[in-house]
Amino acid sequence: NYILIFDLSITFSPSRLIRRYFPFAWNRKHQARIGLLKRHQLDQPITWFEISPCYFFHAINAFEDADGRVVLESMRYERIFDNSKLGPFGETLPYPTRWTLDTNCGAVREEQLDDRAAEFPRIHPNMEGIATDFSYALGLGTDIQALNYNQIFKYHRQTSDVQVHQLGLGEMASEPVFIPKSNAEAEDAGYLLNYVFNETTHSSELVILDAQNFCAEPIARIALPQSQRIADLGLRAMDHPIDHLDRNRQRGRVFVDTSRTAIGQRIEMFGLDDATGFHAGSKCCGVRGAHPNDACSWRMCLQNRTDARNQSATAHGNEHVVN
């Protein structure tokens, strides 16, 4: 019934812009607040709920509970962009936090859900805006100056339990992506996909976890043909959930498939092989000439990049070959 609007403790900083720093800064004088705008009555004023100073990039989920209260869960930074002028991850770590907004009396209750720093949360893709039992996030470690991305968390909302999947030494994951099984009855019946970079071997893999057997060894590790350092954000694009995943296949061929790309998205699709129907995606953004409504715009992105590189090489009298 509501659209949530976040007016938090970060404001535009002309002085930083002039000095060529990141042009937004922590503002102690700006009251942080969460606004509720009624979806079906957009002409009505926003109802604001004041909260303690903070900032967050990524919400876990938001929903209405049985009593009509709005519940927001997010990764909360106590302070950010204050003394550090170059970007996030320099002053405080983010922690999963819940705000409960009482639409009847205007009260707000805030509670931290776990004492381990985490970011890039995800839930079942079909349950956004609905009360969920499970969510997933990437652990950041304890040293704000040396984030390790070496753990993946599974949160149980009803019991407040947290399961931890520990990656190997020197392995760093990116945002986990949950993909449900076909016709699954349980919310966590599915797979968790993670790009993992190994600092020792400078190689990357697509690591697949069984979400219901979260702490166990991965059920598949797919070697990528090119190392990919931490990408942070992940994106799933599929026409349907996974019907089958061969647990015995530890490595498989990686291929690109644009034919299944969803309308309005630019996706690079990876899969175990042609038979599994399994795809995980990563965004291809900011390429001139890729129309957002073109289902094959990833191919256009790739071609545009190739053309640009070839033109640049030709201008310099060099032959450029793209494999």
GUZA-935045 format. One record per residue (C-alpha): y, x, z. Coordinates in steps of 0.05 Angstrom, whole numbers, plus 5000, padded with zeros to 4 digits. Layout:
residues N
YXZ...
//
This chain:
residues 323
500050005000504750595007507451204970508451795018514752205011515352885046522253125067520453765104523954375134525154745068531654665030534954984969538455644984543955844935544856514970537556704957538156474885544156924875540357514904534457354858529757154914525456534918531056004920528255584978528755745052526755505120532255065149532054965224537554445221533953995171529853445205522753425178520352725163515152325126517251715087513351085069515350715007511950044994508350094927509249364909516349314936519849924907526649604917525749624992528450215033523950795053521450775125522251475155518151795210521052415242516152985256516553685285519154235238513854445188511954515116505654395076503654505004497154125002495053465033487653365049488152605044492151995065489651295080490750675122486250565182483449915208489749785249494349865190496850555211497851085157493951725169495952365134491953005139494753655111495054415119501054515164505455135167509555185230514655625193515155895123520256205075524456425135524557185143519957285084523957175020518557294968513756714980508556405026503456755071508157205109510256875173505356345198498456115177496755395158492254955200489154275186493553755220493452995224499552535230498451805248504351365230504750705266508150225218509149705273512850105326515050715286511351215330508151855304502252225333500952945310494553335325491753995300484553895277481954615280484455295304482055675241487155785186485455455120488555235054486954894988483354285016479053824974475253174984470652734943474852604880473551854881475751754953483051964951487051454991480751225028478351435097473351995085468152315130468353005098473353495070472954225047477754805049478355555039478655975102484256495105482056935163486457125222490857685196496957405162498258065128491258115100488257445082480957505065478856835033471856995057469756325087469255615063469855035113466854345114470453865162466953265193472552775208468652305253465752845298471153385290465553885275466854455226461354805186462655495158459655805095460456555102461256945038458657655030462358295047468158404999467557704968473757274961473456544940478556074909479655334921472954974929471654384883466953814902462753484848458552874868451452744846450152144802449051494840449751864906449751424968452251945017459452185011457452915015451652864966453953364914455854074899461554524918463955004864467755644879470256214837468556844877471357534864467758154890472658694910467359234910464459114841470758794811466458234783466857484788461856924795461756174797458256024863455155344874453555064943449554464963454754065002449453755047446254425063452954765069451255385109445255575067445156095011448355864945443655484899446655834839450956434823453556474752456157144730462657074692463757514630470457734656472857864727477557344754481657504815483356964864485856364825487455954888487455274854481254954824480454344780474453924762474053544696467853144680466152494646460552374696457552684759451953184756445152874742441053494752441854214772436254714765435955054833431555604805436755824754440756354791444656584730446156254664450256304601457556114606460455724549466955384530466854644512473254264495469853634470469053354540476153494563479552894595485652594562492152884590488953514617488254214589481754494614477355094602470254834613464555244640457255054647450455304667447655154598447954614545442554204578445254104648451453684634454854094687462054304680467354634724474354734700480655144708487554954683490855234621498255114632505055274604503055414532507955184479505054704429499554394473500853654475499053344543495652754510491353174463484053174486482953844451489354164476485554734508483454954439490754904419492755324479487655854461489755864388497155904406495856494451491656834398496956714344502456984389498457614404496757714331504057624310506258114363501158624340503058524267510458624284508659294313504359494255497859434293491459074276489358594330482258304334480657724379473357614398
//
